[in-house]
Amino acid sequence: MHARGLAMMAVDPRAIERLARGRDSALVTGTNGKTTTTYLLARALGDRVAHNYTGANMATGIVTAYADTDAPMAAMEVDELHFPSITRMVRPRVVVLLNLSRDQLSRSHEVTRVVRAWSETLAAADAMVVANCADPNVVAAVPEDRAVWFDPGLRWTDDALTCPRCGGLILWSDATWSCTCGLAMPRPSYRRDGSAVIGPDGVRRHVHLNLPGDFNIGNAVAALAAAEAMGVDASTALDRMSSVQSAFGRYLRYDIGGRPARLVLAKNPVGMRAALELVDDAQVLVGISADGVDGRDTSWLYDAPFESLAGRIVGATGKRRDDLALRLHIAGAQPKVDTDVHRLAAQLPEGELFLVGNYSNFILWRRESVWAA
């Protein structure tokens, strides 16, 4: 797919613009949750949807997804740094802004830079903006006259301690946030209420997902808001989303050396926190590397709450397994280190097992594993 997309863009640099013309497109971006939210939205939109389902979220992957079908609608995941250029080419009907936080330190470590780029892009666009009102960095980038606000019920304050507009301290409470300059959490049209969503009509609808975790219910809230903005009614959208069991390997159960396991991607502090909340008291094996797709610097491990694993035996693998083992030791866990994930899994206590890896480990495990029924 990558080579094909490169060839298409080399032959016609405006291929995305040409292929997207005349279609109703929705673009989904943010630091975390893009792939799963886009899967949910694509399913909610129906059977004929262009979708970059592999997670290839830059120009080469997006142009290939458009070229693969003449479907009248599209749901495209977009890398947060490439969002400005893709938006200019696609001219979407709807954009979905999930969140902004530090990602791999060699890529999106400067959140305020992304806020500025998004703000400039959206000011020049005419798309409806489905946006996370619980994230000050997202709110600062959105034109209020075209905003549909949603609250996923999740809070990550570490990257939003200071106001993205004035630099003052953000005042946080459990329910809301505000700054003395006037920037404040807007009232959401869609909000998560436990395992349900309350929409603009005030109706509380249960969210039935085959995906684990509260964060995925939050992703479903965003997908529902986008689906309604694209013309699909809430009941139909939620019913269609309930059939999603995985997002290109995320959360699928499979067999590892005779032991059932579930695979989770965690590529930055926010993603690792969500993964550890999902793991709860199950057994966990973590894989960390620093290949090109991962980012070279593993210091982000010290911003992830591994203290929740204190006192537990935890598997550590990947090319930077020693960095990870030190972090786990400092957090009070008992790391077991091995290069072979199958051998390592056999050394962990019995019980449900989660494999939590950053990109290169996730891709490797997904490719080599045998899916369980």
N, C-alpha and C positions, 0 to 999 in steps of 0.2 A: 504493500500500500504506500509506503514512504517513497519508494523509487518511482512508482506510477505518479504520485502527486508531484514530485519534483519535476518529472518530465512535463506534466501538464502545465505547471506554472512557468517552466522555462519556455515552452512553446507559446503560451498565452498568459502573460502576467495578470491579465484581467479575467482569468477563467472563473474565479469565484463570483465576481460581479455578474458575469454573463450567465452562469448556471443558476445563481440565486434569483435572478430577475423573474418577477411574476409569481413567486412563491411566498407564502406566509411563513416567515422564519422566526424562530425563537432562539436566542443565544443565552447560554448559561455560563456564568463565570464566577470566580471566587477562589479563595485559597484552598478550601476543603469542601468536599461533597459534590463536586461538579459532575463526576461520572454517574453517580447513583441518581442524583436529581434529574439529569438529562435522560437517563433510562426511564425513570418514572414519568417524566413529561412526554417522552416519545410514545410510551405505551398509552398514556392518557389521551393523546391526540388521535389514536386509531391505528389502522392497519397500513395506511399509505403515508409513511413519514420518512424523509431523509434523515439519517442519524449516524454520526460518527461513533458507533457503538464500541469500537476498540479503545476509545479514549485518546485517539490521535487528535489533539486539540489545537494544533497550529495549522497554518495554511495548507500544507501538503495533505494532511488528513482530512481537513474540511472540504477541500476541492474534490477529493476522491469520493467522499460521502455524497456530495451533490451530484457527481457524475454517475453514480451507481444507480440512480432512480430518477424517474420524472415525477415523483410524488409531489402533490401540490403543497404539502406542509413540510417543515423541517424543524428538528430540535438538535442544536449543535452545541456541544461542550467547547468552550474557548479558554485557552490559557489566559490568565489575568493580565500578563504583560502584552499579549498579542490582541487583546480585546479591542483596543482603539483601531488598529488597522483592519481587523476582520469586520468590525461594525461598519466602518466606512465602505467596505466592499459589499457586504450583504444587505445593508439597509433593513434591518429586522423590524418586524411588527412589534415584537416583545423582547426585552432583555431581562434576565434574572440575575440579580446581584446577591450572592449568598453570604459572603463574609470577606474580611481582609485581615490577615495576620502574617507574621514572619513565616516564610517558607524555607526552602533550602537557603543557607546563608550566602551561597554564591549566586543566588538569583533574586528573590523578592524579599530581601531583608529590610528594605526601606519602604515601609508601608505608606508614608506620606507622599512619596513619589508616585505610587500607584493611584492614590486618591486623586492627585492633581490630573493624572492622565485620564482617569475615568470621568472626572468632572468636565474636562474640556471636550471629551468625546461625546458625552451625553448632551451637553449644551448645544452641540451642532447636529445632533440626531433628532428624529421625530418619533422614536419608538416609545411605547408604553414601558415603564420601568417597574418591574416587580422586585422589591428591595427589602432587605432585612433591617427592620427598624431598631433592632436590639444592638446593632453594631454602629457606633458613632462614625467610624471611618466610611462605612457605606452611606450613611445618611448625608454626610458632608458632600458626597459626590453626586447626589441625585437632584434633578430639577423637581421641585415639589409639585408643580402643576401637572406632571405626568407620572406621578408615583402611585403605585399600589403597594402599601406596606404590609409586611407579614412579620409575625413574631414566632420564631421556631422554638421558643421556650428554653433556649440555651444562652449562657453568658460566658464570654471569655474576655476578661478585662485587662489581661497582661499587655495587649497591644493597643489598648484604648484608655490609657491612664490620663493622657493629655488630649485636649481638644484639637482636632485636625484643622480647625479654622483659626483659633486665637492662641493656642499653646497653653491655655489655662488648664487647671486640673478638672477632670470629669468627676462629677458627683454621682456615685453609683448607689443604688439600693436594689433590693431583690426584684422589684417590679419595674424600675425605670432608671433613666440616667439623664443628666442635664449638665449644662455649662453656664456660667454667669454671663457669657456673651450672647446667650439666647438659643444656641444650638441645643436641641433636646430631643428625646425619643418621641417620634410621632405616634399617634394612635393607630394601631394596626387594623386593617380590614380583615385580615386572617390571622388567627392566633392558635397555637397549640394549647390544648387543655387536657393534660394527661395523655391518653392515647386517642384523643379526638381532636378535631379542628372546628373552630367556630368561625364561620365566614361572615361576609357583609350582610347576609340576610338574618343573622343572629341564630341560625340553626346549628346545633351541635351534632356533628357527624363523626361516627367512629371511623378511625383509620385502620383498616385491616391490611397488614403488610406481612409478607413472607420474608422480610428482612429484619435482622435484630437491631436493638438499640433505640434509645430515645432520639438520638441524633438523626436517625433515618425517618422517624415520624416528623421531625422538623424539616427534613428534605422533602417529605411528601406534602407538607403545608406549602412550601415554596412551589412545588410542581403543580399543586391544585390551583393556586392563585394564577400561575402562568397559563394553565389549561383554560381556565375561565376567561382570561384575557384574550385567548386565542379562539374563543367561541364554543368551548365544550362545557356542558353543564356539570355541576359539582358531583352529582350522584354517578353519572357515567364515568367521569374522570377517576373517582375513587375506586369504582368497581374494576376498571381496567388496570389501575396500578396494583391492585391486590394480587395480580398474577405474576408480578416481577419477583423472582427468587434469587437473582444475582445480578450484579453489574460487572460484566466481563471478568468473572472469577471471584469478585468480592463476596465474601460471606458463604460461598458454597462449601458444603461438607465434602471431604474426600478421605481416601485411605492413605495413610503414611506408615508403611511397614506393618500393616495389619491393624493399625490403630486409627480410629476415626478422628478427624480434626477439622477445624474450620479456619479458613484463611482470611486475614484482615490486613489491609494496607494502612500503614501509618508512616507519614513522610515528614512530619514536623511536630512541634510541641502540641498543637491543638489536636491533630490527628492521633497522636499517641495517647493523650488524655482520654479521648473518646474510645480508643481501643481498649485501654485499661479498665474503663468503666464497663465496657461490654464483657470483658473477661470475667470480672467479678471475682469469685473464688475458684474458678476453673484453673487448670494447669495452663502455663503459658511458655511459649518458646519464641524468642525475639531474634530477628535477623537484621543486622545493620551493616551496610557497606557504604563506600564513598566513591562509587563509580560516577561517570558523567551525569547520569540521570538522577543520582541521589544528592548531588552537591558534595563538595570535597571536605567540608568542615562538619565534624560531628559534635561540636560544642553545644548544639541545640538539645542534646540529650539531657543536659543539666537544667533545661527549662521544662522538661516533661516530668510528671508526678510519679516517678517510679517508687516513691515511698509507700504507695499503696500495696506494693509487693513485699514489704518488709517481713522478714521471718520465713519467707517461702523459697522453695527451690525453683529457680528460673533458668531455662535454657538460653544460652547465648551463642549465636553463630553469625556467619557473614564475614566479610573481609575485615571489618572493624569490630570483631567480636571481643577483642581485648579492651577496647575503649568502652564498649557496652558493659563488659563484666565489671570494670572498675566503677562505672556509674551505678550498677546494680548493688555492688558491695557497699558503696557510700550510702545508698538508699536503705541498707539493712537487709537486702535480699541475699540469698545464697546462690550465686551463679554457677552453673555447670557449663563448661565451654567445650565445644567440639565443632569441627568443620563439616561433619556429616549430619544432616538434619534427621535422617532416619535413625542413626545410632543415638543421637541426642534425645530424640523423642522417647526411645526405649528406656532412658535413664531417669525420666521424670515420673513422679508418682502417678498412680492410676487415676482415672477420671477424665472428664471432658477436657479436650486440648484445643487451644487456640494457637495458630501460627501468626505472629504479628511481624510484618517485615516492611522495610522501606522499599522503594521501587525495584531495585535490581533483584532483591531477594523474593519479593512478591512475584515478579515476572518469572523467575527461575522455578519457584515452587509451582506456580500455576501451569507451567509448561510440562513439568516432569511428573506431576501427580496424577493419580488415577481417581477420577471422581467417584464418590460413593453414591449409592442409590438414595 
